[in-house]
Every structure is written in C-alpha cells, then in structure tokens.
C-alpha cells in the first residue's frame, strides 16, 4: 500500500508539472525599417528589398513577407524559415511576380512572424511607376513612410494565407491537391481543384478551370479559376486568380491569392 501511494504521488507531481509548465514565447526579434527596389528604373521595377535592421528566428519559427501594389494586388511573397543557432537576417530581397506585375504605387511590404508579430510594415514608391507622393526608398532616413499597423487576422479553418474580405479560400485536402473555394457574400460560391504535379508541369503559364457548383459539380457561370506554381530559390510559389462569371470576379485584389511553400506539396 505504501508503494502504491508513492507511485500515485509521483504521477500526480508529474501531471501538475505539465499542467503548470510555461509555454515558451515566440523567439522572434528585430525589425526592418527600409523598403527599397534594387535595379529599378523607369522601365524596370527591379526587385523589392527589406533592410535597415536585423531579424532573428529560431529553428521552429517561420515568417513571411507579403508585397502588394497600390491596387491591393499581391505582387510578391517570400517565406523565411528559422534555423538552429541562426545568424541575424540583415536583409530580404526577391523578384516581383512575373504576373501580376506591380501596376500602381505605393508598394506595401508586410513582414509578419509567428503569432502575428509584425517585423516590418512599410510603403515606398517604385521608380518604374508614377509617384504616389511617398518618397522612394522606404522609411528610416531614406524617404518613404511606415504604413499603419494592421491587426493580425486569423481563422480556425486552416486555409492558406487568411485575409479579411477573402474571395478565395485555399485548402490542401491532401499533399497533392490544391482545393480552391470561391467566396461570395461570405458563402461558398463554388470550387476548383488542381493537382500540384500538373501545376508544376505547367510552370508560369499555369492552368485554368471553370468554377464548379457544389450542388451539381458542374460549371454554373461562376467564372474561371487560374492557378500556377513555379520553383525559385528552393521554394514553390503559388498564384491563384478568379475571373469573370456572374459574381463579377476581376482577377485583382481580393480575387487573387499568392503564397509560398518550402516543398512541392501542401506542407505549409
């Protein structure tokens, strides 16, 4: 009996240690203060680059930069992955998308870490486009301005890159299939599915499919979903757009979705 109480006491102590253990905070730190466009000119939008500071991420911490133009269209994205014993990140740069290209200033770059930690939120004019009145070069003494801080938005349905006002809801129903739901008035208007192997084979040209009705599993004047997947720098970049149909999809702004994955599958 004595030994039973000893065992039970040890089990209780272990359970309490788990219950009251402290969950470590996200070990992300630092920020960037400058948005610039290396190689840009009146005829070439160049690249986008965040600099003017340092950022550190642990091996289990990931972050992402999302870049939009003055129309709110996503024109760039880059996933950043933490490493064991990381050296501080001093800059992040990447090409703009080949499609859609930036069409209006100012360019807005948001670098967001785990848990919604904002590491940069900057706007600046790219020399390839007419000025919006924001000085080129970003903030931090080189011109430009810091954009208003946006409250982090999250959903519980595991969609990719959730945003307020989303018109496209992207899910990975298995590692090989991209499932895309079109949204109208907060309701599912239809769906399209793409095999990732087919998207990768199509490259930048991408593929297009009619939006299918959930009722009939057939087209119902819902427009067309286009998607592409391309590899660059060890990542796979996805771009999705919804055009046409009775929902007046424009293929711009909220009717688009762009994101990156470190794998050629849906392991986001």
N, C-alpha and C positions, 0 to 999 in steps of 0.2 A: 504493500500500500504506500509505504514511504517513497519508493522509487517511482510509483505512478505519479505522485504529486510533484516530484522533481521534474519528470518529463513534461507534465502538463504545464508547470511553471515556466519551463524553458520555451515551450511552444507559444505560450501567451506573451512572453517577453519578446520573442521574435516577431509575432504578429503586430504588437504595439510599435516595434521599431519600424516596421513597414508603414503602418498607418500614419506615423508622425514624421516620416522621413521627408526632407525638404527636396522638392523638385528643382534642379538647378536652372537658373535663368539662362536665356539665350546668350551665348558668349560672343555676341557680335558687337563691335565697337568701331568708332570712327565715322567719318563722313567725307564727302567731296563737295567742293564749293564752286567748281568751274565747269561749264559746258562749252566745248569748242568743236570746230569742224575741220580737222586736218585735211589739207589738199583741196579744200573748197575754193571755187571761183565763180564767176558769173555764169559759167556753163556747166559746172560740175559741182554737185552737192557734197562731194568728198565723203568722209566718214564722220561719225559722231564720237566724241571722247569726253569722259568724265575724269577730272583730275583736281588738283588743288587740295590734297589731303591724303589720308590713308584709311583703309578699312581692313579689319581682321575678322576672319571667320574660323570657327572650329571645324574639325573634320566632319561633324554631323550637322553643320549649318549650311544651308543653301540660300542664295539670294537671286534676284532677277532685276534687270534694267528693262523698262518699257519706254519706248520713244514714240511720241505722236507728233503730228504736224498741227498747224493752226486750224485744220478742219476737224481735229479729233481722230484722224485716221492713224492707226498704228503703222509706223514706218520702220521700226527697228526693235529688236529684242535681243537680250543676251543673258543667259543663265550663268551664274557664278557659283562655283562649288568650293566649299571649305576643304582644307587639307590638314592632316596631322602636323603639329608644330609649324603653323603657317607663317610665312613671311608676310608682312603687311602689303596689301594691294595698293599700289600707288596710282594706277590709272586703269580705266576700262575703255576699250575702243572697239568699234565694229562697223562694218559697212551698213548703209541703209539697205532696206529691201529693194530688190530689182522691181518688184511690183507688190504693192503700190509705192511709187516714189513720192517723196515729200512734194506737196503742191502749194503749201501756204505757210508762211511764218506766223508766229514764232514756233520753234521746235521746243518740245517739252520732254524732258527726261526725268523719270522717277526710278530711283534705285531703292528697292524695298527688300529688307531682310526678313528672317523668320519672325513670326508673331506680329507682322505688320510694322517692324522697326523701320523708320524712314531714314535712309542713309544719304539720300540726295533728292531734291525736288527742285529742278532748275529749268529756266527757259532762256533761249537765246535765238537770235536771227542767224540763219544760214545765208552766206553771201550769194548762193545760187538762186535765191528767191527775193521778190520785192520786200522791202523792210516793213516790219510791223510797228516800228518805233522802239523796240527793245534792242539795245546795243549788242552787236555780235560779240561772242567770247564768253558769255555766261557771267556769273557773279564772282565775287572775290577779288575785286580791284581791276578786272579786265573788262568790265561792262556787263550788261545783262541784269537779270533780277531773279530773286528766288520766288518761285510760284507759291501760292497759298498751300498750306499743309492740308492734305485730303485725308479724311478719316478712313482707316483701313476697312475694307468691305470683305465679308466672308460669308459663305453659305455652308450648309451641312450636307449637301448632296454630292460632294466630291467632283464637281465639274472642274474643268481646266480653266485657270485664269478667270475667276468670277469677278464680274463688274456690275455696279448698279446700272440698270437700263439695258442689260444684255438682250440682244435679239438672237444670239446664237449660244446654245448650251452644248458644250463639247464634253463627251464622256469616253472613257476607254472601257468597253464592255468586256474585252479580253485583251491580252497583249498585242494582238494582231489586227484589231478592228477599231477604227475611229467612228464613233456614233455621234451624229450631229443633230440636235433638235433646234428647229426654228421656233421662235417665241413671238407671239402677238398678244398684246393686252394681258401679259403675264401667264398666258396659256400656251401649251404646245400646239403649233400650227402644222407640224409635220416633221419628217425626219429624212436623213440620208446616211448611208453607211459606206465607208471606204476601207478596203484592205490596205494596210500600211505598205505591204510589198508592192502593190500596184502604184501607190503614190510615189514611192521611192524610184520605181522604174520609170515613171513619167517625168520626174525631175521638175525643173522650173515651169514647164508647160502646164503641169498639173492635170487634174481630171474634173469633169463636171457631171452632176447627176440631177435629175428633176427631184424636187421635194415631194416626198410620198406622204399620203394621208395615213394617219394611224387607224382610220376606220376601214379603208379599202385596200391599204398597202399599194396604192397606185397613184400616179400623178393626179393632182386636182387643182391645176392653175395656181400652185403655190410658189412658182418661180424655180430657180436653179441654184444649187449649192456647188460651189467650186472649191477645190482643195489642192494644195501642193505640199510636198515635203522634200527638202533639199539638205544635203550634208555640207557642213562647213566647220573647220576648226574643231573637229571631234564632237560636234553637236548636230542634231537634226532640227531644222527649223520648219515649222508648220504655218501655213497661211490659209485661211478659210474665208469665203465671202458668199453672201446671199444676195441674189439679184432677181428683179422682176416679179411677176405674178400679182395676184390680187391683193397681196399685202404691201405692194409698192416698195419692195426691198431695193435699196440703192447700191449695195455693194461698197458702201463707205461707212465710216464711223462705227456705230453700234452694230451694223450689219456685217462686220468683219471680226475676225479673231486671229491672233498671231501669238505663238509661244514657241519655246524651245525645249528639247529633251536631250539628255546626255546619251540616250540609247535610241536605236532604230525600233523602238516599240513604245508602248504606252506606259512605261515605268516612270511617271513624273514624280 
